[in-house]
Amino acid sequence: MQLFNIITILLVLSALFAYVNHRFIKLPMTIGLMLISMLVSLAFVSMGHLGLGLEAGRTGAFFLRSVNFDKTLMVGLLGFMLFAGALHLDVNDLLEHKWEIGVFALTGPVLSTFLVGSSMYFVLAWLGIDMSYIYCLLFGAIVSPTDPIAVLGIMKEARVPKALETTISGESLFNDGVAVVVFLILHGIATGEHAATPGDVSVMFVKETFGGFAFGLAIGWLAYRVLKSVDNYQVEILVTLALVTGGYALALSIHTSGPIAIVVSGLLVGNVGRKFAMSDRTRERIDVFWELIDEILNAILFVLIGLELLAVTVTGRFVLAGAAAIAVALLARLVSLAVPSVVLRPVELGPGALKILTWGGLRGGIAVALALSLPPGFERSVIMTMTYAVVAFSILVQGLTLKYLLKPAS
């Protein structure tokens, strides 16, 4: 399928579903778009089981293969959406909660990966599903990070106390980069691409995470200098676009974390650049431009997540594994936050912070993309089903009920 046709279909579906949600369902846009596209996918699946609409189901599956969700998100959309999110975060607020964000983002995904992977290894064995421990760990790495795209989208709708909003948003922007690094390391071990020695793993982790941070500072500073030398909003918007596309591509080519690099550069441009390198007119135009980019790409992404239900293998044991994975992922999220919280005991985030951080840690498109990036086979089918269950529960249930959990803390 041609690229133009793919983009056309995605935009038409996003616009149609957005209209239906706004006019009739009235859910938060990201949740409504995902729910509607899931219902459409379920309709295709049900018609297929009844012997109806087989051609529509095949067309849908062909369309999803043409889109190549993992490449579309991880190489195409992610950099833009991370930059848009980071651009509007106040560095001073992040620095005020730097210890919580840093500790949760660095230790949380690693601890959760091993908790989820180890627990699901025994759960799957009990269900009669034979999957190796390394692939269980891969599943742990997939569902452990909170998705910044999902989190920032829901944070716009919920009235979260300022300290908690900063911590949740900051953690989600950085821990997905850390978790992607953990996933790449485990994936390399599973496929034999990387050695499993502690030294090799440590070097790769440091290069990806801290290298991505340093690279993000470098390209962000370069963009700041360019922005400061001109006063033309068209040129400055193009500079930010070049920063995202060129910076992300270059980060991947030198084997550092593209997500971390873009988040750091976005924070630098959004704070130092906004204050010292932009006129009021430029600041206003850049804000409007990136808000629109963020909203459009969010709409497309959540439509795609819903449609990916067509790629999920549904059997009795797989459904039970998915239900178990939801409980295990939530419990691991709680423990991975509670353990470092012992160290951060003096930090006050407000009453009920731990339960809000746990319930507000949403999973989204990044988890689905990582699951789809696995090589085809039995393990991928199991992991894809469990991942989709966790993501669907996270966005549809946690995302919709978070505001009720916040009432006692507000």
Salt bridges, closest charged atoms under 4 A:
GLU55 OE1 - ARG58 NH2 3.16
ASP93 OD2 - LYS162 NZ 3.45
GLU100 OE2 - HIS97 ND1 2.85
GLU171 OE2 - ARG333 NH1 2.74
ASP280 OD1 - ARG283 NH1 2.64
ASP287 OD1 - HIS88 NE2 3.38
ASP287 OD2 - ARG274 NH1 2.92
ASP294 OD2 - LYS156 NZ 3.03
GLU295 OE2 - LYS156 NZ 3.39
